[in-house]
Amino acid sequence: MKKQGNIFICMSGLILAGALMPVILSQYHLYILTEIIIFSLFAVSYNLLLGYAGLLSFGHALFFGLSGFATALAIIHFPGLTLLSTVLIGLAASIIAGFVIGALLLRHKGSYFALLTLAFSALFYAVAVKWYSVTGGDNGLNIVRPDLNLGFASISVSGLAHFYYLTLIVVGATIIFCWYFTQTAMGKTVLLMRDNEKRMQFLGYNTNFARLILFTFTGALAGLAGSFYALHFEFVSHMAVSINMTTVVLLMTFVGGTKKFWGPILGVFVYIIFQNYLSDLTDRWALIMGFIFVFMVLFVPGGLSEVIVKIQQRLFGKRNDNGVKYIASEEGNL
C-alpha cells in the first residue's frame, strides 16, 4: 500500500509540475511536450495489451487513427459541436471498433492473433487511402480546434497553452486511472491470465470475456489519444491508421520497457526527443532509430526502465519487508 501511494503521489506531482511548463518552456518545446503527453497515453494503452495481457497486436493504430478521423469528421460536418463532444464521438468510434474486432479476433491466440490484427490494420489503411471523399486520401483532413464549452463558460483552445492544459488534465488523469486499473482485481486477473490461463479457467474465470473487456478498454484509450492527436496537429491522415504508427508505439514501448507501468512513458519521451534531434541532423534518422530498437531488443530486453531499476538497486540496494537494507546478488539471494 505504501508503494502504491508513493507511485500515485509521484504521478500527481509530475502533473502538477507540468502545470508550470507553459511558463518555463518556449512554444516549440511546449508543442513537443504536448505530443509526448498524447503519445504516452497511446503507449500505456499498448503496454496494457502487450506487457500485461501478453497480446501482441500489429493493429493498435487502427483505434488511434479511427478515433482521429471520427473527431476530425465531426468537427468538419457538425461545426456547432463543442470540443468535448467531438472527442466523445471519436472515443465512441474506438470503443465500438474495439468490441467488434475483439469479439472476432480474440478467439485466436499467439501469431494468429497478431497476423489478424495486421490484416485488419491493412484493411482500415486501404479504406483511409481510397475513400477520398471521406478521409481526404493522401491529403488528409485539416481541422480547426473548436472551443471548449464548460456550460457556464466557453474557453478558446486555439492557443497552444490552453490546449496543453486541457491535454495535461484529461490525458494525465486517464494515465493515472490506467495505473489504478492495474491495481484492481481486474488488472491482477489480466496478469494471472497471461501467466497461467488454464489455472484461471479452472478457478472459474471467463478468460475470453476478460480479454474482450481489456481489448475494448485499450482500444478506447488509444482512441482518446488519437482524438487529441488530431486536435493537437489540427490534421489527420491515413498515416495515423497505418502499420507505421503501430510500429512507432511498439518501439516506444520496447525502448521504455514493458515490465514497469511507467516504462512506456519513458520510452515516448526518449523516442520523441531523439526523433526531433536526429531529424535535424540527418534525413536517415529512421535508420538510426531502427538500430536503437535492435540494440534494445538484443542487449536490453527489459528496456530503459529495467536499466534504471538495476542502477537504483546497485546504488541504494533493496529493502526487505522489515525495512532492512540489503544488496541483491546476481542470483537474487541476500
N, C-alpha and C positions, 0 to 999 in steps of 0.2 A: 504493500500500500504506500509506503514511504517513497519507493522508487517511482511508482506511477504518479504520485503527487509532484515529485521533482520534475518529471517529464512534462506534466501539464503546466507547471509554473514556468519551465524553460520555454515552451512553445508560446505561452501567453506573453512572456517577456519579449520574445522575438517580434511578436505582432505589435506590442507597444513601442518597441524600438523602431519598427517600420513606420510608425506614425510620424516620426521625426525626419524621415528620409526626404520628403519634398523640400524641407528647409536646408538640408545638407547637400543633396545631390544636384547636379545640373539636369537640364531637361533630357539630355541624351541618356545619361545614366539612370534617370528615373524611368525612362521608356524601357530600358533593358531590364530594370528591376521588376517592372510590371509584367514583362514577358516571363521572367523567372518564376514569379508567383503563379502565373497561369499554368505554366508547364509543370510546376511542382505538383499541382493537383492531378494533372494528367499522368505523371509518373507514379504518384502514390496510388492512383486507381489501377494502374497496370501492375504494380507490385502486389496489391491485394489479390490480383488474379494469378500472377506468376509465383511470387515469393510465398504467399500464404496458402493458396489453394493448389499450387503446382500445375496450373493450366497454362501452357504455352500457347499464346494467341498471336497470329500474324495479321489479325484484322481489327485490332483495338482502335485504330484510327478511324474505322468505319463510324463509330459512335461520335467521335470527336468532330469529324467533318460533317456528318449528317446534322448534328445539332448546330454547327456553324452555318450551314446552308439554310436550315429552318429559321434560325434567328434572322439571317440576312433577308430571306424572302418575306418574313413577317414585317420587317421594317420597310421594305420596298412596296409591298402590296397593301399594307394596312398602316398608313402613315400616322394615324391617330393613336396607335398603341404606345404605351409607356415602355421604358427600358426593361423593367422587371417583367412585364407581360411578354415581351419578345424572348427574354431569357427562359421564361417558363415554357413557351412554345418549343424552343429548342430542347429543353430538358425533357418535355413530354415525348418528343420525337425519339430521343435516345432511349428512354425507358421502354417505349413500345417496341422499338427495334431490338433492344437487349432481351426482352422477354420472348419475342417471337423467334429470334435467331438462337437464343439459348435453348429454347424448347426443342428446336430442330437439331442442334449440334451436340448438346451435352450427353446424348445417348452414346456418343463415341468418345474415345479417350486417346491419350498419347499423340502419336504422329497423325492419326486420322483426324483428330480434333484440330490440330494445328493446321493441317492442309485444307480442311474445310473452311476454317476461318480465313485462310489465304484466298480461297476461291470466292467467298462472299465479299471480301475486300476488293478483289479484282472486278467483281460484278458491279459493285457500287461505284468504283472508279470509272468503269466504262460508261455507266449511266451519267456520271458527272461530266464526262468529256463530251459525250454525244448529244445529251439533251440540252442543246444550246439555248433554247428558248426559256428554259427554267434556270439552269445553272450558269449560263454565260460561257460554257465551254472553256476554252483555253484562256479567255479574257477574265473569267471570274465575275464576281459581283462586288461593286463598290457601294458602300452604305455610309450614312451619317448617323452617329450615335444619337438616339432620342433622349429627351430629358428624363430625369429620374423623378417620378411623381410619388410623393410620400403621403398623399391625401391632403395634408394640411399645408404642404409647400411643394413647389416644383424646383428641382435643382438641375442646372445645366451641367452635364458631364462632358461637354465638348473639349474642355481644357484637360490636359494630362493629369494635373494634380488631383482634381476632383474624381476622375475615373480611377486613378491609382488608389485613392482612399476607399472607393467602392469595391475595387478588386481585393484590396487588403482585408476588408471586413468580411465580404461574402466568401471569398476563396479561403482566407485564413481560418474562418470559423468552420468551413467544410473540412479542411485538413485536420483540425482538432477533433471534429466529430469522427473522422476516419480512424484516428488514433483511439478514440474512445470505443469505436466499434470493435477494434482488435482486442479490447479488454473485456468485452461482453461474452456471454455464453455462446452466442452465435459465432463470434470471432474465434473463440477457442475451439469450437466444433469444426470450423474450417481447417484449422491446423491439424487436429486429430484425424480428420478425413484424409488429409494429404499424407500423413504418416502411416495410417492403417485404416483403409476404408472398410474392409471386411469386419474388423472389430466393431466399428461404429454401427454398421448394419446389424451385427449380432446384438448390440445393445438397444436396438430399436429405432435408430435414427434413419430418417428418409434422406439418404445422401444425395440422391438425384434432385430432390426439391431444394435442399440446402445449396447445392451448386447453382441451381437456377436462380435462386434469390441473390447469391453473390454475383453471378454473371450480370444480372439485371442491375444490381447496385453499382458495380464497377462501370457498367456502360453509362449509367446516369451520371456518375462522377466525371467520366471522360466527356460526356455531353455538356455538362456545366462548364468544363474547361474550354470546350470547343465554342460555346456561346461567347465567353469572354475573350477568346482568341479573335473571333470575328469582330467583336466590338472594339477590341484594342487596336487592331490593324485597320479597322474600318474597311475590310476587304476579306473575301474568302474565295478560294478557287478549288479546282479538282485536286490540287496537291494536299489539301487538308484531309482528304479521304484516301490518299494513296498509300501504298506499301512503304514508301519512303518515310512517311510520317510515323508509321508503326516502328520502322527501323530506328528512327530518331529516339522515340520514347524507350525502346528496348535498350539502346546504347546508354541513354541516361540512367536507366535503372541498373544496368550491369556495372557501369562505372561507379555509381554510388554504393551499390551493394543491396542485395535482396533480403539479407538476414536481419537488418535493422529497419525500423519504420522510417527513420529519418535519412536512411541511405539514399533513396531516390531523389530526395530534395537536395542533398549534397551533390548528387550526380548532375542534376539540372543546372545548378549553379556553376559547376566546373565546365560542363559542356557548353553552355551559352557564352560564358566568359571566354573560353578557348576559341569557340567558333567566331566570335566577333573580333578577337585579337588576331587569329590566324588568317581570317578572310581579308584583313587589312594588309597582311604580308604577302599572301600568295593566293592565286586562284585555285590551287590544288589543296585547299585546306581539308576537303572531304577525305582525301587520301591519307592525310596525317591523322585525322580522327579515326579512320579505319585501322591504322596501325596501333593507335592507342587502345582501341577496343580489343584487337587481337592480343596485345600485351596484357591487358587486364584479365582476359579470359584464361590465358595460359599461365600467368605468374601470380595474379592477384584475383582469384576467382570470387573471393568474398567482397571485392570492391573496396573503395576508399574508406568506407565506414569500418570495415574489419581492420584496416591498417591503423586507423585512429584508435580503435579499441585496444589493439595489441600494444601500441605505443603507450597508451594510458596505463595499461597493466604493467608494462616494463618500468615506467617511471614511478608510478604510485602504488603498484601492487594491487591485490584484491583484498576484500574484507569478507570474512565469513559471517554467518548469521548473528554471531555474538559481537560483531564489530571488530574482531581481531584481524590485524593486517597480516597477509601472507603473500608470498610471491609464487605464481603458478609456474611450474616447470613445463617442459615441452610435452610431457605425458599427462599433464593436468593434475599431478599429485601435489601434496603440500610440500 
